[in-house]
């Protein structure tokens, strides 16, 4: 019997778990995939949005600004990469400047600090590779970039250290109240009983909600495609560069010339540095039906590169090392759905968490934990420790300290991933630490082995052997990302 079961180990679910671990509650996170950060949270723009684009008065607007303000302190407490690099929303024509001013007013109404409009000459000095047609831009100095994997894992590891349980490979197949008035979750790993359910299931949050409530939710998977450029492009762009947001129809199909109440802003294709030195281009925005539809398309990538080329000149597209797609959970109301379901007491929805969901996650965690605190009135956890240390990166050490580390632990002197200079010592830490990696993608998200130019072509065989040894399994059982993605075939019987 649990006090709270959280469905979903993405960034929102894990942020909520960490906040709930401040209290004396029995909390469990169930995740249908084999690891933390395996859904929407692993494939996004890695942007900490300033908060100027969300409609004023919405949960998105409020939680975006709150989450952004929390990010720097959290990154230090939980040891994940974060940088405030600032953002520019550029317009290519003088007659679009009033639209920038509208965004400026919206941002100020939302409480975003430091916003201003910069004109052509200053803009060139800030971003020399910006299109020559750029007339002006809205500058948002509080915008930032973050490692979404590192952030998600940091929340999860800290929650785990403070007593939260995690069940992986556990799909929820049913949800109903039992005779005692508690929630009974049917899962692929058996039944779970709990007083409260937090529904943080990403694109599947409507499915979970609709199991228990007659007031239905509907979530549309909105696919965004990206291109990632090699770290050799570091410095091509310093700020996160957006185009002036496009206006598109809402989920009901309103045309672009519909009244403003039926419109919503899309952030459009951006070009941004990452905290690891790459350049990222994306995303597109196409509504699809398949909630597992993370395939890339020729049409999507062509659209992506064409739009990015309108914003930036001389894009080093010969340095593209991979493309990928992620899904955003777009709810029909175009706002976050957070709160207790009216006709299903004890079911706390955290649904429709699309952009700026990554930025908002810390504030979402506090909000949802606060709802449960006010309902349940738990005592504080006297053993709560809000800090966490990440995986040691020996590249950040002095030469003397690195040499001493190798003498003490020789695995840190063995480079396994050449592209990203990742050592065996880091990989062993990624596997052995609490909630450690169990797959190639799990290692990649924790220490970037396989994330570089060759995309694992060199290091994957070594990673498979290390995972097999550390997990105590045959190499044929090692997967890319969980059951069904085994990397090599089993040996034929003699």
C-alpha positions as a printed Julia matrix, in Angstrom:
494×3 Matrix{Float64}:
   0.0     0.0     0.0
   1.41    3.37   -1.08
   0.36    6.89   -0.23
   1.16    8.1    -3.76
   1.86    6.32   -7.04
   3.22    8.5    -9.84
   2.7     7.21  -13.36
   5.59    8.31  -15.56
   9.31    8.8   -14.91
   9.74   11.77  -17.21
  10.92   15.12  -15.97
   7.53   16.15  -14.51
   6.95   12.82  -12.74
  10.46   12.8   -11.28
  10.25   16.46  -10.2
   7.01   15.62   -8.39
   8.63   12.55   -6.81
  11.51   14.64   -5.49
   9.18   17.22   -3.98
   7.03   14.51   -2.36
  10.15   12.94   -0.84
  10.29   15.98    1.45
   7.41   14.36    3.37
   6.86   11.14    5.27
   4.95    9.46    2.49
   5.27    6.07    0.79
   5.8     7.07   -2.83
   6.33    4.93   -5.91
   7.04    5.89   -9.53
   5.91    3.42  -12.2
   7.32    3.68  -15.72
   6.41    1.52  -18.71
   9.9     1.87  -20.24
  13.16    0.46  -18.9
  14.63    3.71  -17.62
  14.07    7.26  -16.5
  13.72    9.87  -19.28
  12.57    7.48  -22.01
   9.67    9.45  -23.5
   8.99   13.12  -24.26
  11.67   14.24  -21.8
  14.49   12.68  -23.81
  13.75   14.38  -27.15
  13.17   18.12  -26.95
  14.9    21.44  -27.56
  16.71   21.44  -24.17
  15.65   25.07  -23.72
  14.84   26.85  -20.48
  12.3    29.28  -21.9
  12.08   32.79  -20.49
   8.26   32.79  -20.58
   7.33   35.55  -23.01
   5.28   33.47  -25.44
   2.73   31.68  -23.22
  -0.69   33.33  -23.05
  -0.94   35.48  -19.92
  -3.02   33.99  -17.13
  -2.42   30.37  -18.14
  -0.67   27.69  -16.11
   1.97   27.59  -18.84
   2.79   31.27  -18.33
   2.9    31.08  -14.53
   4.84   27.83  -14.2
   7.26   28.67  -17.0
   8.48   31.81  -15.25
   8.57   30.1   -11.85
  10.48   27.11  -13.21
  12.99   29.29  -15.03
  13.69   31.26  -11.86
  14.32   28.02   -9.94
  16.66   26.47  -12.5
  20.02   27.94  -11.55
  19.73   27.03   -7.86
  18.47   23.55   -8.72
  21.31   22.93  -11.16
  23.79   23.58   -8.37
  21.91   21.54   -5.75
  21.43   18.57   -8.06
  24.57   18.92  -10.2
  23.23   19.04  -13.76
  24.42   21.26  -16.65
  22.62   24.58  -17.13
  23.55   27.92  -18.67
  21.68   31.19  -19.16
  22.73   32.03  -22.71
  19.78   34.27  -23.58
  17.37   34.04  -26.5
  16.62   36.15  -29.56
  13.3    36.15  -31.39
  14.19   37.58  -34.78
  11.94   39.16  -37.41
  13.11   39.43  -41.01
  11.0    42.43  -42.02
  10.55   45.91  -40.54
   6.76   45.6   -40.71
   6.95   42.66  -38.25
   8.45   44.74  -35.44
   5.0    45.49  -33.93
   4.61   41.74  -33.42
   7.88   41.74  -31.45
   6.48   44.56  -29.34
   3.37   42.47  -28.71
   5.58   39.6   -27.5
   7.49   42.05  -25.31
   4.27   43.24  -23.67
   3.1    39.67  -23.16
   6.41   38.7   -21.58
   6.32   41.68  -19.23
   2.76   40.78  -18.24
   3.99   37.24  -17.47
   6.73   38.6   -15.2
   9.74   37.95  -17.46
  12.66   40.19  -16.53
  15.06   42.09  -18.77
  13.18   41.87  -22.07
  14.05   44.43  -24.74
  14.03   44.84  -28.49
  17.41   45.07  -30.24
  17.84   46.54  -33.7
  19.91   45.52  -36.69
  23.41   46.72  -35.73
  23.33   45.41  -32.16
  21.78   42.2   -33.41
  24.66   41.64  -35.84
  27.16   42.11  -33.02
  25.28   39.6   -30.82
  24.86   36.98  -33.56
  27.1    37.49  -36.63
  25.64   34.44  -38.39
  22.07   35.69  -38.19
  20.4    36.27  -41.57
  21.27   39.55  -43.24
  17.53   40.15  -43.55
  17.0    40.23  -39.79
  15.6    43.65  -38.91
  15.2    43.32  -35.13
  14.76   40.82  -32.34
  13.24   40.45  -28.91
  16.11   39.73  -26.5
  15.33   37.57  -23.46
  18.42   37.36  -21.24
  16.83   34.93  -18.77
  16.41   32.19  -21.37
  18.82   29.28  -20.98
  19.93   25.84  -22.08
  20.01   22.67  -20.01
  20.8    18.98  -20.32
  17.31   17.4   -20.26
  18.71   13.94  -19.46
  20.85   15.26  -16.64
  17.99   17.24  -15.17
  15.52   14.33  -15.33
  18.05   11.88  -13.87
  18.98   14.33  -11.11
  15.37   14.6    -9.94
  14.99   10.8   -10.06
  18.21    9.97   -8.24
  17.52   12.52   -5.52
  13.98   11.24   -5.07
  15.3     7.67   -4.87
  17.93    8.68   -2.3
  15.12   10.16   -0.2
  13.05    6.98   -0.21
  10.96    6.99   -3.4
  10.63    3.59   -5.1
  10.88    3.15   -8.87
   9.27    0.34  -10.87
  10.46    0.11  -14.47
   9.03   -2.0   -17.31
   5.69   -1.48  -15.56
   2.79   -0.47  -17.79
  -0.48    0.61  -16.19
  -3.35   -1.3   -17.78
  -6.23   -0.43  -15.44
  -7.23    2.09  -12.78
 -10.22    1.94  -10.46
 -11.29    2.44   -6.85
 -11.45   -0.64   -4.61
 -13.82   -1.42   -1.74
 -11.58    0.42    0.73
 -11.8     3.61   -1.33
  -8.2     3.44   -2.49
  -6.97    3.35   -6.06
  -6.09   -0.06   -7.51
  -3.65    0.06  -10.4
  -3.49   -2.94  -12.69
   0.03   -3.14  -14.11
   2.14   -5.51  -16.16
   4.03   -6.32  -12.94
   1.01   -6.88  -10.68
  -1.48   -4.76   -8.75
  -0.64   -1.65   -6.75
  -2.84    0.0    -4.13
  -2.53    3.67   -3.27
  -4.43    6.59   -1.78
  -3.4     9.03   -4.53
  -2.43    8.62   -8.18
  -0.41   11.27  -10.0
  -0.95   10.98  -13.73
   2.28   12.2   -15.38
   2.13    9.8   -18.31
   3.06   12.22  -21.11
   1.28   11.52  -24.41
  -0.58    8.68  -22.65
  -1.94   10.87  -19.83
  -5.37   11.06  -21.46
  -5.56    7.26  -21.55
  -4.81    7.07  -17.81
  -7.24    9.88  -16.95
 -10.04    8.39  -19.05
  -9.77    5.05  -17.21
 -11.16    6.76  -14.11
 -13.01    9.9   -15.15
 -16.14   10.53  -17.21
 -14.83   14.01  -18.05
 -12.51   12.98  -20.84
  -9.16   14.39  -21.85
  -7.78   14.24  -25.35
  -4.08   14.53  -26.11
  -2.67   14.82  -29.61
   0.94   13.72  -30.15
   2.7    16.66  -31.82
   5.85   15.42  -33.51
   8.92   17.62  -33.63
  11.93   16.68  -35.75
  15.48   17.85  -35.05
  18.98   17.8   -36.47
  22.0    17.67  -34.16
  25.33   19.06  -35.33
  28.77   17.99  -34.19
  30.57   19.76  -31.37
  32.96   21.13  -33.99
  30.23   23.75  -34.62
  30.53   25.16  -31.09
  30.29   28.95  -31.26
  28.34   29.11  -34.53
  25.44   30.47  -32.5
  25.66   31.83  -28.94
  22.05   32.57  -28.11
  18.95   30.5   -28.76
  17.64   32.01  -31.99
  13.91   31.81  -32.75
  12.0    33.19  -35.68
   9.04   35.4   -34.87
   6.36   32.86  -33.83
   4.08   31.6   -36.55
   0.34   31.54  -36.03
  -1.36   28.28  -36.75
  -4.78   26.74  -36.25
  -5.72   25.2   -32.92
  -6.38   21.51  -32.35
  -9.91   21.86  -33.66
  -8.53   22.89  -37.04
  -9.11   26.65  -36.94
  -7.49   28.23  -40.01
  -4.69   30.76  -39.74
  -7.08   33.62  -40.59
  -9.47   32.69  -37.78
 -10.17   35.17  -34.95
  -7.27   35.62  -32.55
  -9.1    33.7   -29.82
  -8.9    30.59  -32.02
  -5.19   31.0   -32.72
  -2.11   29.95  -30.8
   1.53   30.81  -31.21
   4.05   28.18  -32.23
   7.65   28.77  -31.22
   8.79   27.6   -34.64
  12.17   26.27  -35.71
  15.06   27.4   -33.54
  18.84   27.21  -33.77
  20.6    26.89  -30.44
  23.81   25.83  -28.79
  23.61   22.98  -26.31
  25.3    22.79  -22.93
  27.64   20.16  -24.4
  28.86   22.29  -27.32
  26.7    20.95  -30.14
  24.34   22.99  -32.3
  20.68   21.91  -32.37
  18.13   22.76  -35.07
  14.41   22.15  -34.59
  11.65   21.35  -34.08
   8.95   21.0   -36.66
   5.38   20.7   -35.36
   3.07   18.14  -36.94
   0.09   16.53  -35.23
  -0.05   12.76  -35.69
  -2.13    9.89  -34.3
   0.61    7.42  -33.33
   1.67    7.98  -29.72
   4.89    6.08  -30.41
   5.55    7.87  -33.71
   9.06    9.15  -33.15
  10.25    8.38  -36.68
  11.84   11.13  -38.75
  10.7    11.95  -42.27
  12.34   13.35  -45.36
   9.65   16.01  -45.57
  10.1    17.03  -41.94
  13.87   17.31  -42.11
  13.68   19.27  -45.38
  11.19   21.69  -43.81
  13.4    22.0   -40.75
  16.56   22.86  -42.67
  14.76   25.25  -45.0
  13.29   27.26  -42.11
  16.55   27.26  -40.15
  18.36   28.5   -43.24
  16.03   31.49  -43.41
  17.1    32.52  -39.89
  20.83   31.78  -40.04
  23.33   32.1   -42.86
  26.07   29.57  -43.51
  24.53   26.78  -41.45
  27.24   24.07  -41.3
  24.92   21.29  -42.42
  27.87   19.08  -43.38
  28.32   18.7   -39.61
  24.92   17.07  -38.99
  25.61   13.85  -37.06
  22.07   12.64  -36.38
  18.4    13.49  -36.67
  15.67   12.52  -34.24
  12.06   13.24  -33.36
  10.17   13.74  -30.12
   6.49   13.97  -29.24
   4.81   16.8   -27.38
   1.62   16.06  -25.45
  -0.78   18.67  -26.82
  -4.06   18.79  -24.9
  -7.06   20.26  -26.71
  -7.27   23.22  -24.3
  -3.67   24.23  -25.14
  -2.73   24.58  -21.46
  -1.29   22.34  -18.77
  -3.93   20.24  -17.04
  -2.85   20.07  -13.39
  -5.14   19.25  -10.48
  -7.46   16.71   -8.93
 -10.0    15.25  -11.34
 -13.47   16.53  -10.39
 -15.19   13.15  -10.54
 -12.22   10.98   -9.49
 -11.0    12.13   -6.09
  -7.41   11.26   -5.42
  -6.46   11.26   -9.11
  -4.11   14.18   -9.66
  -3.59   14.99  -13.33
  -0.33   16.37  -14.65
  -1.32   16.24  -18.32
  -0.79   18.21  -21.5
   2.77   18.98  -20.44
   4.14   20.21  -23.74
   6.56   23.11  -24.21
   7.46   24.87  -21.92
   7.14   21.68  -19.86
  10.85   21.1   -19.36
  11.29   24.63  -18.01
   8.16   24.37  -15.89
   8.99   20.96  -14.38
  10.5    22.24  -11.1
   7.45   24.46  -10.52
   5.09   21.65  -11.56
   6.79   19.44   -8.98
   6.16   21.98   -6.23
   2.58   22.6    -7.32
   1.54   18.94   -7.43
   3.34   18.08   -4.2
   1.62   21.06   -2.61
  -1.79   19.77   -3.7
  -1.13   16.4    -2.07
   0.35   18.03    1.03
  -2.79   20.11    1.47
  -5.03   17.07    1.01
  -3.06   14.61    3.15
  -1.21   16.86    5.67
   1.89   14.64    5.92
   4.75   15.28    8.3
   8.02   16.54    6.89
  10.77   14.01    6.2
  13.52   14.84    8.74
  16.07   12.88    6.67
  15.4    14.72    3.41
  18.61   15.68    1.62
  18.03   18.0    -1.32
  21.49   17.7    -2.84
  22.95   15.17   -5.25
  26.31   14.72   -6.96
  26.37   13.72  -10.6
  28.8    11.46  -12.4
  32.41   12.62  -12.22
  33.68   14.11  -15.49
  37.47   13.74  -15.36
  37.88   16.2   -18.26
  37.02   18.97  -15.81
  39.86   18.04  -13.46
  43.33   19.55  -13.49
  46.04   17.4   -15.08
  47.45   16.62  -11.66
  44.08   15.64  -10.21
  43.27   13.53  -13.27
  46.6    11.7   -13.03
  45.96   11.0    -9.34
  42.47    9.67  -10.17
  43.9     7.27  -12.76
  46.49    5.98  -10.31
  43.71    5.28   -7.82
  41.12    4.03  -10.35
  42.78    2.96  -13.63
  39.42    2.66  -15.43
  39.39    6.46  -15.7
  42.45    6.21  -17.94
  40.73    3.95  -20.48
  38.89    5.91  -23.17
  35.89    3.94  -24.45
  34.03    6.59  -26.46
  36.56    8.47  -28.57
  34.18   11.09  -29.98
  33.13   12.35  -26.54
  36.26   11.2   -24.63
  34.22    9.11  -22.2
  36.18    6.77  -19.95
  35.44    3.32  -18.63
  35.33    4.81  -15.13
  32.45    7.12  -16.07
  30.56    4.28  -17.74
  30.96    2.05  -14.7
  29.64    4.87  -12.49
  26.66    5.29  -14.85
  25.81    1.59  -14.51
  26.54    1.13  -10.81
  24.96    4.25   -9.32
  21.39    4.25   -7.94
  18.88    3.87  -10.78
  21.86    3.03  -12.98
  21.93    2.44  -16.73
  20.75   -0.92  -18.03
  21.03   -0.28  -21.78
  23.13    1.51  -24.39
  20.72    4.46  -24.39
  20.82    4.53  -20.61
  24.6     4.9   -20.71
  24.34    7.5   -23.49
  21.94    9.68  -21.52
  24.14    9.6   -18.43
  27.65   10.1   -19.83
  27.21   10.77  -23.61
  29.02    7.61  -24.76
  27.68    7.09  -28.28
  26.45   10.69  -28.57
  29.29   11.93  -30.78
  30.13   12.04  -34.46
  30.21    8.27  -35.03
  26.97    7.76  -33.04
  28.29    4.71  -31.2
  29.89    3.02  -34.19
  33.18    2.65  -32.35
  32.18    2.31  -28.71
  28.97    0.26  -28.83
  30.7    -3.16  -28.83
  32.73   -2.16  -25.79
  29.66   -0.76  -24.06
  27.77   -4.01  -24.66
  30.54   -6.01  -23.01
  30.72   -3.63  -20.04
  26.95   -3.72  -19.55
  26.88   -7.52  -19.83
  29.64   -7.87  -17.25
  28.18   -5.37  -14.79
  24.58   -6.6   -15.11
  25.6   -10.25  -15.0
  23.92  -11.16  -18.29
  24.96  -12.57  -21.63
  25.94   -9.97  -24.23
  22.99  -11.07  -26.35
  20.66   -9.8   -23.6
  22.02   -6.26  -23.66
  19.6    -3.87  -25.36
  19.65   -0.49  -26.97
  16.6     0.71  -25.03
  14.84   -2.19  -23.32
  13.21   -5.46  -24.29
  12.85   -5.93  -28.02
  15.92   -3.87  -28.91
  18.61   -6.49  -28.28
  21.83   -5.49  -30.0
  23.28   -8.84  -31.07
  21.84  -12.27  -31.81
  22.23  -15.17  -29.43
  24.91  -17.69  -30.32
  23.62  -20.77  -32.12
  23.49  -23.84  -29.85
  26.22  -26.38  -30.39
